[in-house]
Amino acid sequence: MAPAALDPLAWLTTLEGVPSAFASTRDGIDAMLRDRGLRRTTPAQTAESLLRGAHASAVLEGSTSSLEEIRLGQGDETAQAGVRVSTEVLSLVPVLGQSPLQAFARLHALAGNGVLPDDSLGRPVSTEAAQRLGMLSQTILTTSVPALILAALVHADLATSASFASHNGIVARAAERLVLVARGVDPASLVVPEAGHLAVRAEYESNLRGYRDGGSNGVHAWLLYAAEAMAKGAEASPLRDPST
């Protein structure tokens, strides 16, 4: 019998502080969902989480629209891209489990619709970009690392590789949310990871640069940062609002 292939991301779980940081974040998310699970959550709460995420992601991409403007359908083009993605992201949960590459392409097609030529939607910008996306897709299908670590890795890789012609940040942040749902961390998508990143925007942007340019040290720093940001995303959940 041939030996089992090595998990391509297993080394991430050996980095100092990473397993404990993500375990703490997961415990916080689980506690929030369990506590509020005593009261049934609603589709309206999921919709509100997605809307808040669309706004935060758009702002991180350069939008100047407010949450209320987006709520009223009056946001700028970048905000509209965030909303287009948010309305369909959960429908891609089964796609991620079978063909992550197809899910990424669909996220970009949604974000870039009406902005880019049709033949650029969902298409990598180069052969190298296509290869990198293919490797990431295969990694998602073969790794067994904790879901939060995988979500953070997918986010950073998509954001920094700039594999699509536009909206790479929006695609990356939507993919992070998608992994959290698909891997069972947040089945109803009530955490708002995008808002967690927006709350610490300077650290978010600097750690993405570190991931891109800093080798294994940059990856390590990104993961420690991401654990904290995801905890902030849980704090931004509509479940934290007494009125919801």
N, C-alpha and C positions, 0 to 999 in steps of 0.2 A: 504494500500500500504506500502510495506517495505521501510524503510529509505534508501537513497542512501549510498553506501559504501564510507567511507572516502578515499580521495586521499592519498596514502601512502607517497607521497613526498610533500604534501602541506606545511609541516612545514619548508621546505627549503626556501620557499618564505617569511618566517617571520624573517629570520636571518638578523641581522643588516648589511646594505650595499649591500646585495646580489641582491635584485631586481634592484636597481639603477645601480649597476655595470654591470649586464647583459643587462639592457636596453640600456646603453651607448654603449656596444659592438655591440648589435643588430643594433642600429642606424648607427654605423660606417659601418657595413657590408651592410646594406640596401643602404646607400648612395653610397658606392663603386659600388655595382651592378646596382643601378639606373643610376648613372652617366655614367658608361660604357655601360649601356643598350641602350644609344642613338646610339651606334655602335653595331652591332650584334656580339655577342660572338660566338666562333667557337669550334668545337670538338677538334681542336688542342690545344686550351687553356685549356680545361678540361683535356686532356691527359697530358699536361705539369704540371698542378696542381697535378694530381695523381702521376706523376713521382717524383716531388719534395717532395710530401708527403711520397712516398715509401723510398726515400733516407733518409729523416729526421727520419722516424720511425726506419729504419734499424740502423742508427747511435745510436739512443737512446737504441737500443737493443744490441749494441756492435759492429756493423759493422765498418770497417775502410775504406770502399770504398767511393770514391768521387762521386759527382753527375755525372760528365762526364764519369767515369767508368761505372756507372749504365746505363747511356744513351747509351753507346756502348755495353751493355750486358756483361760487364766484371766484375761485382761486385762479392763480396764474397758470401758465402752461405746465410748469414743473409740478405744481400742486395737482393739476388734473391728471398728470401721468401717475402720480402717487395713488390717486383715487382709482384710476383704471386698474392698476395692479391689485389694490386692496380688495376690489370687488370680486376678483377671480382667484386670488391666491389659494383659498381653501379648496377650490375645485381641483387643484393640482396635487393634493396629498397623495392620491393613488398613483399618479404619474411619477412622483419622486421615488416611490418604491420600486418602480419598474425601469424608468429611464430618466434619471436626473437631468441628463443633457436636454431632453425634450422639455422638461419643466423649466429649465433656465431659459431656453429659447422662447418659450411662451411668455415668461415674465418680461423678457425684453421686447417682444412683439407688442405686448400690452402697453409698456411704458413708452415705446417709441412711435406708437400708432398716431398718424397725422403729423408727425414731426420729421421722420426719416422716410426715404423712398421705400416702397414696399419690399424691394429686393434686399434691403439691409436689415429688415426686421427679423430678429432671432438668429441672425447669421454672425458667426465670429468674424473679426476683422482681418484675420490672417490664418495661414496654416498653423503657425505656432500657437495662436490663440485657440484654434480648434483642438489642437493636441492637448493643451492645458485643460480645457474644459472636459475633454474626454477622460483625462487622468483623474480629474476631480470627481466626475460622474462615477468612474469605476471605484474610486476610493469610498464613496458613499455607500455603494452596494456591497463592499467587502469588509468594512471596518465594524468593530463592535465596541468602540470606545463610548463612554457615556454621551448621551444625546446633547447635553449642553456644550461639551467640548467640540463635538462634531459641528454643531450649529455655529459656534464661534469661528472655527476653521473655515467652513464654507463661506461665511460672511467675508472674512478677511481676504480669502483667495479670490473671490469674485470681485471685490471692491478694488483690489490692488492690481489685478492682472489686466483690467480694462479690455476684456476680450470682446466686448460689443462696441458699436460705434457711438453709443450714448447711454446715459442713464444707468451706468454700471453700479453706482451706489444704491439707487433704488432697487435694482435687481438683487444686489447682495443682501440688503436688509430684508427684503421680502423672502429671500431664500432662507435666511436665518429663522424667521418666523415659521416658515414652511417646515423646516427640520424639527422645530420644537413641537409642532402639531403632529407631524407624521411619526415621530419617535415616541409619542405618548407623554411628553412632559406637560403639554398644555392642550389637551384635545379640543377644547372649545375656543382656543385662541383668545384668551382673556388677558394674558400678559402683553405688555406693550414694549417690546425690546427696543424699538426705534426711539421711543421717548427716553428710555434709559440712556441711549447714546447721546441724544440731544442734550440731556441734563448735564453731561460732562463733555461738551463738544470739543474743547481744546485737547483733552486727554484722548478722546476718540480719534481725532485727526492725527495727533502725534504718534499714537500707538499703531495706527494703520501704516504710517510712514516707516515706523520701526519694523513692522511685519514685512514690509516690502524690501527694505534695505538692510535690515540688521541681522540676517541669518537666524540661527537658532535662538540667540538672545532676544531678537526682535519677536520671534514667535512666542517665546516664554513670556515676555512682557505683555504681549497682546492678550494671551490667555488669562493672565492675572487681572488685567484690566477688564476683559469681557465678563468675567465672573461678577465683578462689582457692577458693571453696567446692566447686566441681566437682572441683578437684584433690584436695581433702580427701575427697570422695566416692570417688575412685579408691583412695585410701589405705585406705578402709574396706571395700574389696571382699574377699569371701571368698578371692579369689585371693592376697591378701597373707598368708593364714594357711598356715603350713607344713603343717598337718595336712589341708588341704582339697585 
